[in-house]
Amino acid sequence: MSATGETEDMGAVCEETRRALAEDPRLGQLDVGITLRGQRALLTGHVVTRDRQELVAAVVADHLPGYVIDNATTTLDDLPEPPPTSEEQLRG
């Protein structure tokens, strides 16, 4: 198979996996990118919770058996706390 054919096949695999994430009733996840390199799948993007982060990785693993899943998605829990408002500072 040519390099172009392999790229097209990988693109189709990524698209099918993204569709599986979007259609999974537990997720409906659309903000996850999938990049395939060799037998590795890199997941990027944002999810709400760590539970959902784990579920995204599990769904991808089901669709890409034999791939190592590198889950680099972030969650709201990973974001830094916003600085306190002036009102909160006065109460503190």
N, C-alpha and C positions, 0 to 999 in steps of 0.2 A: 504494500500500500504506500502511496506517496505521502510526503510530509503534509501536503495540502489536505489529502483525504483524512489523515490522522487528526489534523486540526479541526476539520469539519465534524468528524465523529465525536471528538472531545466536546465541541460546542454543543452538539446535540445531546450528549450525555449530561452536560451541565444544565441545559434547558429542561430536560426531563426531570432532573433532580430538583431544580427550582420549582417546577410545576408541582412535584410531589409535596414540597414544603407548603406551597400555597393552598393545595387542596386537602392537606391533612387536617381533619376537623379539630384536632388538639392544638393546632398551630395557626393556620392561616397566615403563615409567615412569608412576607414578601421582601423584607429589607435585609436579605442575606445574599452575599456574593459567593460564588464557588469558582475556584481556580484549580485546574488539574495540572499537575506536573509529575510525569512518571506515574508512580502508584501512590501519590499523595494528593489529598484534596484539602485545600486551604479555604476555610470558611471565614468570611469577614462580614461586617455589618453590625446591626444593633438588634437586640432582643430585650424584652422587658425584665425578665427575671432569670436567675441562675437555673431554675428548673426548666424553663423554656430553652435556655442555652443548651442544656444537656439533651433535651428532647430533639432539638434541631440536629445535633450531632448524631443521635441515634437514627433519625429518619434518613439522614444522608448515608450513614453506614449501611443501612438496609438496602439503599439504592446503589451503593457502590461497594459491593463486597470485594474484599481483597485490598481496598485502599486504606492507607493510614489517614485518619482524619485529624487535621490540625485546626482546632476550633479557636480562632482569634476574634470571635464575635465579642462585643461588649454588652454589658447590661446597665440598667439604671443604677444598680448597686455599685458599679465600677466608677461612676461619675463622682467627682469631688463634691462635698457639701457646699452649697452656696454660702457666701458670707452672710452673717446676720444682718437683718435690716436695722435701721436706726432705732426703730421702735423696740425690737428685740434686745438691742444693746442697752437701752434705757431700763428695761425690765430686769436684765441680767444682773 
